[in-house]
Amino acid sequence: MPSKEARVLAFENPFTAQRVARVAIHWPERRIVQEFLVDLGVAKMDSVQLARQVPDYKRPLSALELQALDDFAANLCLVMEDLLKEYYEAGYHLAVPKRSGGSLRHSRENYCTARRRLFASEAESADQPFCLIAVPSKVLRTQKDQEMKSVMMRLERITSCHFQNPTDIRFRVDISKNDYKLWSITDIWLQNRHFRSLAQLKKAINAKKIALRPYRFSPLRSPHASANKHSASVAEHQAKYDQEENLFKENFDLTFPGTVKSKFVRYENWTFYVGVQRDTGVRFFDIRFNAHLMVAEAGLEEIVTIYHGDDPLGDRTVSLASVQGIGEMWSELSPGVDCPAGATYLSVPMVGDPASGPFTIKRGLCLFESDAATHGGANRRFFGLFNPEASEGPGGYAAGVHEPSMFVVGIATLFGNQYRFVTIFTPAGGVDMHVTPTTYVHLNFPLRDGYTPAFLQPAPQTTNFLFYLDLDVISRRNIVEEVGVGSTGDRLADVSMHRRVVRSEVEEPLTEEGQGTAVKHTLVCSDVGHKHRCMQVSFSTQTPVLFSKTNTEAFSWITKKLWVSRYHEDEMRGSSVYNGVDISEPVVNFSRFIEDNESVLNEDVVIWANLASVHVPSNEDYPHTFMPTANQRITLKPVNFFEYSPDSHSQRHLFTESFASWLSGYVMDSTAQSNP
């Protein structure tokens, strides 16, 4: 992550700015991972610097290891092939392992591959409930042996992305050895029974000591595109895409009246830089309104999703998005589906997994102008016409300001979760940062009341989003204030407001006895030029903190809704790709950012905001959750920043003293002059 100084130089001289790549190398024989910073403009050895070194047991699964796990599951399912066919009417999606299958790869078939061969076209392959895949959990570690690693895997049916269709078959694989051939099974769960090894399972089956019940698959259906609407081949799909690209460029009127040049956006009074980073997703830099600096950097930092299931897999499902890379999982946007067809679309270059190499997301971000933030209505509105039957009184008037906002939209697809990130820049100088998740419901087989294969139990899900907000209000030297509104013990005053200056990183607010705070806002303020200007940080919902410090060391920011810290170049990331593996001793420990309790008075400060979402599944979550009701939002609002609202002289400011004109309505004309 470049420092502020490096970014300023890059913004001023983008073509001469230093370009640095971060390269991670795993040395299996040395059991370490080393990260290097490489200057891409200098071909010398001294331009390569060691940035970080971590033990290799802290690293997440690589692409090669995921392929090896797929082969491992294929070998396991070879032994269980008859069982899967008879009791589950399914087979593994690989008849033999890819790497060690040899000549059998082209000749051997199982229940899955034999039925798949009968498909008439690729369109029919969207749903293959008779084929199974093995879905791995994150890497699991133990406190007793730091180098011991394992993975929980569950067999799931291949269906459309709308659904999750798990079986009750789960197993744990010891992956501590770097040699894939030395991996081993430590636990197997099958129809509410536990086995310590595959040999024990086979022995129990052969001796008929367990009575297995057949499981007939009954999918939850939803209408989706018919088969004849799918392309028959990859080449045909690409040709169709190119045709649509030309139609898109010719037939739609653009809905974004601003300009974009090298990721520098100018719209009305707003200017900023925008991009998508591999680890964190969409990021904004140097946000200015009317040329005033408001935000140096803002964007998502981490997503933690916890499934609270009662089975061996669900009970351990804690997912940190940085392991996969939020930006690497960034999605192509569909015109007319994700954004207006005439929006301005920006491409996103991405360096992904070494196995696939760099790639470009053609439509990674979209920008457009809309009044959706006010639901199609005015930003400000007053109706005060006089009563025509009254003999005296003022004439009255009616007014409305109908000024649209700018929307910046991007979507990350992290396996079963889709996260829509919408940032709205309003004409009054405020910024709304929305996160709207949707997902298929995480399902578990209940294990407490006996084996009931016909019943699937949805698991509650909590999702926390960490946002990084470096609010440089006018300058880098700011103070932080807190304004709280709540109840009071005074019988003559039901509501009280208290304001305080935050002086250090771990300073807690002082609450008087009998006083409760219902709403709290945090302000980052500047006193430059004898003017006290602030940017207020507030949340759409005041979701209570649900977690303690126990077992949350890798994401300790989850224990509070908002944190304040001093800016340091080595504290610009609140997480890392390794945090999802080593939860007890994470590589980046957020709590250390504030444990020294530095002063934040007249300093360069950073706000870390924690948005929390709690999802309790219901029938209406099928086929997948309804996005508009799951929205979370952080609002950055100017407070005493301007003499009056900057949209007061909007060209779309309507004013009338005529009741008839008010009733007949107006046609918004952007060329009309505002009325005094």
N, C-alpha and C positions, 0 to 999 in steps of 0.2 A: 504494500500500500504506500504510494508516494506521500511525502510530507506536504504540508501546506506550501512551503517555500518552493518545492519542486513543481507543484501544481500551478502556482502563480507564474513561474517561468514558462511552463508548458502552454498556459493559456495565452501568454503574450507572444510567444514564438513557437507555435505548434510544430513547425517543420524542422526546427533545430533543437527541439527538446530531447533530453536523454530518454532513451527507451530501454527499460530493464525488464528482463524475464526472470521469474522465479522457477527454478527447476529442482524437483525432488528425485533423488536416486536411492533405491533400496539396495543395500549390500547384504544379501542373505548370509554369506559366510561370516560377516562381522556382526550380524544381528542389529544393524542400525539403519536409520534413514537419515540422509543428509539433504538439506535444502540449500541451494546456491542462488545468489543474485548474479545474473549475467548481463553485462552491458552489451546490448545488441549492436551498438555502433562502433565498438572497438574490438579488433581481433587480436587481443593480447591476453596472456595468461593472467596478468594482474587485474584484468577486468572481471574476473570471476571471484566472488567472495562467499565464504561460508556464512550462511545466515542463521541456520539452526540445525541441531542434531538431536534426534530422539531415538529411544530404543524401538526396534521394529515391532515389538508386541503391542505398541500403541497405535499402529497404523490400521486403517480400515481394509476391507477386502479389495484386492486388485481385480482387474478384468480377467486375468489369467486364473486367479483363485475361484472366481465365480464360475468360469468354464469348468474348472476341475471339480467343483461341487456338483455341477450339473452331471458330469460323468460319474461322480460318486453315487448320486441318486439313481442314475441309470443302472449301475451295477447292483445296487440294492434292490431295485425293482425287477431285475432279472430273476432274483431268487423268489420274489413275491409275485411273479407274473401270473400264475394260476389264481392266486388269491385275489388279485386286483380284478381279473376278468370275471371270476365267479361272483364275488360279493359286491364289487363296485362298478361292474360293467365298464371298465376303463383299463388303460395301460399307460405307461410312461411315454412321453412325447419322443423319446429316443429309444429305439429298439435295442441298440447297443451303444456303449460310450463312443463319443466322437473320436477320441484320441487313440483308444486301444481297441477299437472295434475291428480294425483290419478289413479283410475282404467281406466280413459279415455285414458291414455297414450298408452294402448295396443289395444284400440278398435276404437278410433276416427281417422278419416282421413280427409285430406283436398286435394286440387288440386295437391299439390306437393307430399305428401306422397303416394297418390293413384297411381300416375304415376310412382313414384320411385319403388313401390312394383313390378312393371312389369318388372324390369330389370332382364335379364337372368344371368348376371354375374357382379362381382364388376368392371370389366373393363369398362363397359358402364357408370359407375357413374361419370366419369371425367367431363362430361358436363351435367348439369342439369339446363338449362335456365328457366325451369318452377318452380324452387325452389329459394327462396329468403333468404338471410342472412342480418343481420343488422350490418354494419361496423361502429364502434364508432370512433369519433375523440379523440384527447387528452382531458384531463379534462380542462374545461373552467372555469375561475374565473373572478370576477368583482372587481373593485376597491372600489365600494360602500360597499360591504359586503364581508369581507375576507373569511368567512366560507361558503359562497354560492358557490356551484359547480354545473356545468351542463355538459352534453355531447351531442354533435351533432351526430346523427345516420342517415345513408343512407341505404336504401334497395338496394341490389345488387343481380344480378343473379349469381347462382353458375355455373361457367364455368371453363375450364382448366386454369392453372396459367398463361397462355400466355396473357390473356386479363382481362380488367376491364370492366364490363358491368353494369353500374349503372342504376337505375330507377330514375325518377324525384321525388320520395317520400323521404322526409327528415323530421326529427322531433328532437326537443330538449327535453332532459329529465333533470329535476332538481334532482340531486343525493346528495343534501346537507345532508340529514338525513342518519344516519348509519343503520336505519331500512329500508330494501329494500321495505317493504310494503308501506312506506310513500313517495316513489318516485312519481313524477308526470310529466305529459306532459305540457310544457309551449308554444310550437310552433309546428305547422305542416305545411309543404309545399307540395302541391300536384298540379301538372299540372299548375305551375305558379300562384298558389293561396296560400294565407296564412291564417291559422286558429289558433286561440289562444287556442283551446282545442279540444279534440276528440268529445265532445258533440256538439260543433259548427259545426264540419265537418259532423257529422251524421245528424244534423238538416238540413244543406244545401243540403245534398244528398237526404234525405227523402222528402224535400219540392221541389226538382228538381230545385233549384236555381242556380245550376252549371251544365254546360254541359260537361261531361267527354268524352274524345276521346280515342278510343282503341289504344293501343300501341302494334304492332306486332314486336316481337323480330327478328332481322336479324343479326346474329353473323358474325364477321369477322373470316373467317376460315383460318387455316394453316395446312399443313400436319404434323401429329404426329404419334406415334407408334400405330399400329393396335391393336384391342382388344385382338387378340389371342396371343399377346406377353406379356400380363399382367398376373401376378400370380392370381389364382382364390381365394386364401385365404392368410391370414397372415402367417399361418404355412407353406404353400407351398412357400411363398415368402422367409421366413427365411431359409428353406431348400435349396432353390435355391441360396441364398446368401452364405451359407456355402460351397456349391459346387464350386461357383465362387471363393471363398476365397482360396480353395485348388488349383484350376487351376491357380489362380494369383500367388501363391507362387512357383509353379513348372515350369511355362511356360515362364516367362519373365526374361530377363537379366536386372539386376539393372543398372540404369543410373546415380547413385550417388556414386562416388569413395571415398567419405569421410567416417567419422564415427560419430555415434550418441550414446551417453551414458547418460541416465538420463537428456535428453533435452540439453546436452552439445554437440555442433556440432564442428567438426574439418574438415576443407576442405582446402587443399593446405596450403596457408599462413594464412587462416582465422580461428579464434576460437570465439565462442559466445554461449550464452544460449538463448533458445527460448521457448516461451509458449503462451498460449491463456488465457486471463483474462476475467472474466465474464462481466465486464462493458465495456472494451475497445477493446477486441479482441487480435490480435497477438501482441506480445511484445518481443523485443530483449534486452539482457543485456550483459554488459561487452564485447563489440565487440572489438577484437584486430586483428591487421594485423602485421605479423612478430613480434609478441609478444608486439607490441606497443599498448597501450590503445588509442582508438579513440572515442568510444561512451560508456558511462555508461549505458544509457537506451534510447530506441527509440521505438516509436510505435504510433498508432492512439489513439486519446483521445476522440473525439466527432465527430458526424455527424449531421448537421442541414439541413433538407430538407424543402423547402418552396414552396408550390404550389400557384401560383398566379391566382386563379380562380375568377369568378364573381358571384358564387352562394353562398348560406348561409353556405355550408360546405367547399367548396374549398377556399373561401376567408379567412377562419380561420385555414387552414391546415398548421401548423408549427410543424414539427416533430423533436424531439431530440432522437437520437438512444440510448442514455444512459438510457432512460426510459425502453426500452425493454431489454437492455443489448446486446451489439454487440457480445460478446462471447457466451452468452446464445443462440443466434440465429445462431451460427456457423453451417456450413453445412458439411455433409459428402461429400467427394470428390470422383469422379468417375474416375477410371483408364481409360485412353484413351480418356476421355472427358475433365476433368479439368486439368489433368496432364498426362505425359507419363505413359504408362502402367507399365513400369519398374522402376518408381520412388520409392524412399524410403518414406513410409508413417508413420506418427507419430500419435498415439492416443492422444486425448485431454480429460482429465477428467473435468467435469463441475458440479457445484452445481447450479441447476436451481431453479424453483419455488418450494416452499415447498409442493405443491400439487403433483408434479411429483417426487421430490427428486433428488438426484445426478444421473448422467448418464455419459456415455463415448461415445465420438464421435470416432469411430474406425479409420477413416482416416480423421483427422482434418487438418493436414498439410502434404504437400509433398515437398520433396527435390530432385533436380535432376540437372545434369550438362547439359548445352546447349549453343550453339552459337547463339541463337535467338536474343540476345541483339545486335548483329552486323548483323542480318538478314542473317546469314549463311556465312558471309564473314570474312575477317581478321580484327583484332583490329587495326593494323597499316599496312600501305601499301605504297610502293613507287615503281614506275616504271620509270627507267631512263636509259635505254639501249641506246648505242650510235647509230648514223646513219651509217649504213654499207657503204654508198657511200662517207662518209667524209674521207679525206686522213689523217687528224690529229685529235687529241682529245682523251679524256680518253675512256677507254673501257666501262665504264658505268656498272650499276648493277640494279637488281630488288630485292626487299625484301618484306616480309610479315610476320606478327605475327598472328597466328591463335590460340588463346587461349580461351577456353570456360569460361563461368561464372557459378556461382552456383545460382539456383533459389529456393526461398522458397515461397510457394503458399498456401493461405487459402482463404475461401469464407464465407462471412456472408450473410444470407438470412433474410432481415428485411421486412417482409410482401411482397409487390410487388417489392421491390428493392433488387437486387443482387449486392454485392460489392466483386470484386475479388482483393485481396491484393497480390501483387507480389513484393518481395524484391530480388534484384539482387546484388550479391557480385562479383565484377569484379576482374580480375587478376592484375589490376593496383592500387588496394587499394581503389576504390570508391564503394559507395553503392547507388543504385537507389531504391526508395520506390514508387511503382506504385499503383494507385487506379483506377480500371476500373469498372464503374457502368453500369448496364443494368437494365431496368425496363419496365413494360408495361406503356403506356401513361396514365396519369391522365386525365380523361374525365369529362366534365361538360355539363349539359344542359344549353344552353344560356337562360338568363332570361331577357335580355334587350329588345329584339325585338319580344316579344311575345312567345307563346308556340309552339315550333317546335320539336316534339318528334322524328322525323326521323333524326335529325341532332345532332351530339355530337361534342362539341368543346374541342379540346385538350388545356390543361392549361400549360403555361410556368412553368418551374421548375428550381429552383436554389438549388444547393447542395454545402455545404461548409464542408471541412474536416480539423479538427484541429489535428496537429501532435505534440507530445511531444518529444523534442530532447535534451537530456542531454549529450552534447558533452564534455567529459573530455579528452582533448587533452593532452596526456602524463601524466598530473596531474589534480587535481581539481581546481587549480588556473589558470584561463585563462583570456585573454582580448578579446574583441569583436571589430572587424573592419568592416567597410563598404566600398565597392568599387563600385563606380557608373560610368557608361559610358553613355554619352548623347551628346546632341548638345551644341554648344557654340555660343556666339555672335561674336566671332572673325572671320572675313572674311577669314583669312589665315589658319584657323583650323576649319574644320567642326565638328570634334568629340573631346571630351575632356574626361579625366578620372580623378576622384578625389577620394581620400582615406582619411578616418578619423577613429579615435578611438572613440568608444561609451563609454561614461563615466558613464552614469546613465540610469535608466530604461525607462524614458519617454523623453529622449533627442531626439530631432528631427534633421535630417540631415540639414546641412547648404547648401543652394543652391544659387549660385550667380545669380545676375540679368541677364536675357537673357539666362540662362542655363537650359536645361531640361534633366532629367535623364530618359533614355530609359531602361536601364538594371541595376539592383542593385544586388550585391552579398554580403552576410554576411559571415564573417570568424570568427571562434573561434580559437584563437591562444595561443601558449605556448612558453615561452622563457627559458625553462629548458635546462641547459647545453650549454648556449650561442647560441642556435639554435632557430630560429624563425619558428616554424612549425604550420601549420594551417589546419583546415578542413573547406571547403567552403560549404555553404548552398545556393542552387539555385533552381529555379522553372522551370518546363518545359514551362509554359505559364505565362505571366505577366498579369493575369486577374485583371481588376480594381475592387476596392472595391465598392459594390453596395448599402451598407446599412449604415445608420447613427446610432447614439446612441439611437434614439427613438425606444422604444419597443424591444430593443435587450439586455436588461440587463442580461438575463439568458445566453446569448452567446455573450457577448460584444467583444470577440476576433474577431468577424466577421468584425469589422470595420477597421482592418488593416491586411496586408498580413503577417507581421512578427513582433513578439514581443520578447523582451529580458528581462529576470527577474533573480533575485538572487534565488539560490536554497534554499528552506526551506522545511522541512519535512511536514508541514501543507499546502504546496502549490504544491503538486505533482499531483493533479487532477484539471483540468480546468473546470469540470462540475460535475454533480451528478445525481442520479436517480430522484431527486426531481425538477431539473431545468426545465424539460419539462412541469411541472404543474404550478409552481409559476414563471411566466416570469418576472413580475415587481419587485419582491423581492426574487431572487433566493437564495437557501441555499449556493451555491458556486458562488460567484460573482467574475469573473475573473479580472475585472477592479481593484479590491482591491489589487491584487498581485503587481501592479506597481504604485499605487497611492501615496505610500510613497517615490517613486523616489530614491530607494537605489542605491548606487554605484555598478557598475558591473566591475570595473577596478581591475584586479588581484583577482577575486572572482570566486566562483563556480557558473556558469551561466547556464541558461536553455533557449533554443530557442523554441518558440511556432510558428509553421508555419501553415498558413491558405491557403489551396488549394481551389480554387473556380471553380465550374462548372455551366454553364448556358445552359439549354436544351430548345431549341425552337422546339416543335414537328413538324414532317412532316409525309407524307404518308409512308416513308421508315422506320418509327419507329414501324410499325406493322409487325409481331405480337409483337415484343419488340425491344428495341433500340439496335443498332449495337455497340458492345463493343469496337472494336479497334479504333473507331473514338472518343471515349469518355474518353480516357486515360488522367490521370493527374499524375504528377511525381515530387518528390523532390529528388535532387541529393546531396549526401554528397561526396565531392571530396577532396583528399589531395592536399594541396598547399605548395610547398617547404618542404614537409614532408620528402622526400627522396632525395638522391643525384641525382638520375635519376629514370626513371620509373622502378618499381620493376619487370615488366614482360620483361625487356630487354634481359634477359638470358633465355627466355622461351625455352623449349625443342621443341616447335612447331614453332621456328623461322626459316623461309625459306630464303635462299639467293642464288642468281645465277648470273652469268655473261653470261649465254647462252640464247640467244633469243629463240632458239628452245625448250629448257627446259621450259622456261616461257610459251610458247604457248601450250605445251603438257600437262601442269598441274602437280600437285603433289598429292600424297596420303599422308595425314597427318599421321605421325608415332610418337606416344608419346614416343617411346623409342629412337628416333634419338637424337643425340647430337646437341646442338646449334652451329652454326658457329660463329667464332669471327668476 
